[in-house]
Amino acid sequence: MRLAKQRFVAPTRAKLDRSVFDHPVFAEFEFAKPWLQSTDWPGLVELNDRLSERLSNEGLPSTRLVAQTPGLLADGLHYEQRIAEGRLATREENWHDLLNALIWMRHPAIKRAMNARQCRDIALVGSKQRTRAQAALTHFDEAGAVVVLRDAERTAAWDRHDWAAVFMDLQAADIAVSIVGHALLEHRLEPDRLLVGKAWVWFDPQPQAHLEQILQVCAEQIAVGSALNDPLDLRPFPMMGLPGWHADAGQPAFYREAPCFQPVRAGRTYPDPSMLVGPTEP
């Protein structure tokens, strides 16, 4: 077992074990299975067709994947500023950037909101400095997950890193998880990686039923600056503890011994889970 921490180099498409895409971390990306399973890389034209459809359906400004070439980078713009102009620099035949494109397709409003926030802070401090909010946004962009729990006791166990109490006996109705960080998907290309995400935790009595509404509110809160203002707002999320995500999940020894399940640092506290305010969709 390997903890996903050191610099990661993805396997080549030719050498990749395609069974990795059967892992639950890819469950939200069934639409992309042909691109992931194929021996050939998808082209920017077909990726842009799908992305354009998603952005249009969400009423969001156009964003196009454009090949990252020396000519493109010669404009001197920051990566985020270029996105704000509708151009997402993308390395072709590259897992990290392909998976980022898939996250744009799954979470276009969240990605757009994060970009707007990054650009606002770049305007404030310049491109050579970073605010605490920018750090939080980057952590969420690379390794983020939205986690919705219906049991407050599990949140309390999470506060103290009592991982067995968080994950043991967890049922499908108790939790909903949506992956936002494309680096999490990339790390899963190596099957023995123990993924640890950065979680934005929500409390809701119906996690599965209200997940999409919560994701919409996440985008709204990011956009107005009421969320993701400090990296400490996010919780470590050793997601291999979820039922079905690792062969040893559900075994008490796994939560004690696997290196992804770390004890809480002295003095570390977490914000209370977010909650929907007002009526919820059925």
N, C-alpha and C positions, 0 to 999 in steps of 0.2 A: 504494500500500500504506500502511496506517495501523497504527501500533502502539497496541494497546489500553491506553492509560495515562491520558489526560485523561478528565474526567468524561463519562460516556456517557449519551446520550439515545436510547432505543430508537425505532425507526420505529413509526409507528402500524400497527395491524393492517391497515387499509385499504391502506396504501402498501407493506407488506412484500412482498418477493420471496420467494414460498414455496419456491423452489428452495434457499434456505439450509438447509432441513431435510434436504436430501440429503447434507449434509456429514457426514463420519465422526464429528464431535464429538457428533452426535445419534444415533449408531448404537444406543446403549443404551436409547433412548427410543421405539422403534417403537410401543410400546403407546399412546403419547400422540399419534401422528401425526394422528388425527382432530381432536383438540383444537387442534393446532398449525396444521394446514392449513385449518381451517374459517374462513369469513369472520366467524363469531360466536364470542364468548368462551364457554368452558365455565362452567357455573354451579358454585357451591360444593357443591351437593348431589351432582352426579355426580363431582366431584373427591373429595369425602369418601367416597363409596362405594368408590372404588378405594383410597384411602389406608387406610380401615378394614380392607379385605380384606388389604392388605399387612401392616399392623401385627398383625392377628390371626394371620396365617400365621407371623409371626416371634415370636409370644408376647410382644409389646410392649404397654405401656399405651396406651390410647386417646389419640389426638391428633386434634382436629378443626380444620379451617380455619374461621375465623370472620371475618366482614367487619370490616375495620379502620375503625371509625367513631369520632367524638368521644366517643360514649357508652362504647365499649369502652376507649378510652385514659384515660377519666376515673377508672379504678380506680387509677391512679398506679403500677401495677406496671411493672417492667422487662420488655422484650420477652421475654427468656429466662425470667423467672419465670412469665410467663403461659403459655409453652409447657409448663413443668413442671406446670402445673395442667391441661394438656390442651387449651389454646386457642392456636392458631397465627394470630396477627393477619395478615390477608391483604387487600391492596388489590385490589379487584375490577377486572377489565379492565386489568391491569397485567402486563407481560411479566416483570419481575423476580420478582414474587411467584408468578406461575403457574409459572415455571421452578423456583423454590424448592420449590413443591409437588411437582413431578416428581422432584426430587432426594429428597425425603422418601419418595416411592414407590419409588425405585430403591435408596436406602440408608437405610432406616428405622432400623436399629440404630446406624449411624454418627451419624445426626442426633440420635438420642436420647442417645447417649453424649456428644456435644459439648454438648448442652443441659445435661446433668447437671453436666459439668465447669464450664461457664460459671456455673451457679447456685451451685456450691460456692465459686467464687472471688468472686462477688458477695457471698456471705455473709461472706467473709473481709475484703474491702477496701471493700465498699459499691458502690453503682451509679455513683459519680462517678469512681472510679479503675479502672485496668485493670492486670492482672498481665501478665507476659510470656507466660504460658500462654494467657490470654484473647486476646492479640494473635495467637498462633499458631493458635488455634482459629478465630478470625475469618478469618484469611488462608485457612485450609483450607476454611472454609465458603463463602467467596466465590469463591475461585480454585483450589481444591485439585484434585489428581488423584492417584490411586494408580497408580504406574508399576512394572511388574514386568519386569525384565530377566533374561535367562539368560546374558549374557556379561559377565563382570567387567571385561574390557578396555573395554567401552563406559562402564562406571561410572567407570573411571579417566580416560577422555577427558572425561567430564562434569565431573569434578573440576577440570579445567583449562580448561573451556569450549572444547574442541576439537570444535566442533559438527559439522563434516563427519565426523569419526571416530565421533561418536555416532550420526548418522542415515544416513550413506551405506551402501548395501548392506544396510540393515535389512530383514529378512524378517518376515512375519507371525508366525512361530513364535518370533521373538527377543524379542517384547515383548507385554505386555498393558497396556492403559490403561483406567482407569475414572474418569469425571468425577464429582467431588463438588461442585465450585464452580458454583453457579447463575449467577454473574456471567459465567463463561466462556461458558455457553450464550447468555446475553443479548447479549454482545459479538458473537457469531457472527451475530446478526440483521443486522449490517452486514457484507456479504460480504468487503470488502477489509481487514477487521481482521486484524492479525497477533497471534494469541492467545499469551499467555505465562501459564502456570499456575504454581502452587506445588506441587511434586511431593514426595510421600512415596514414596521409592524402595525397592523390594524386589528381592532377588536370588532366583531360583528356576529350576531347570533346565527347568521346564514352565510358563511364564507363563500360557498360555491355560487349561491344565487346572486350575491351582491358583488362578486369580484369585478365584473366589467364596470359597474357604477363606481366602485372604489378606484379603479384605474383612471377613470375620467376625472375624478376629484383629485387624484394625485397630480395629473397634468395641470389642473387649475391651480392647485396650491404651489406647485413649482413655479408656474408662470408669474404669480403675484408675489413670490418671495416669502411665503409663509411656511415653507418647508425646505429641507436640505440646505440649511445655512451653516452647518458645521459637521465635519466628519463624525463627531461623537453622537450625532443624531441617529446614526445607523448602528444596528446590532450585528455582531458576528453571527453567521447562520451556517453551521455545519450541516449542510442539507443531506449528507449521506445518512443522517439519522432517520430520515423520513422512511416510512414503510415502503418497501419495494425499490428503494434507491441504492441499496447496498446489500450484498448477500448476508451480512452479519447484523443488519438493522433488526431491532427487536431483541437482541441478546444483551443482557446487562453488561457483560464484559466489554462489549464493543464501545459503549458510552464511557467506560472507565479508562480504556487503554488506547484507543485509536488517537493518533496525534491531532486530529482535527477538533477534538473535544477538549478545549483548553479550560482551565479554571479561570474564574473572574479575577481580573487584576484588582489589587487593593485600591479602594476608593472609586472604582469605576461604577458609574450609575447610568441608567438608560432613561430616556423620556418615556412617558406613558404612551401606550398604543393610541394611534389616531382612531377616530370614530366618525361615522357619517352623521351629519346633522340634518334634521328635517326628514321628510318622507323618503322611503326607499322604494325602489322598483320591486315589483313582485318577482 
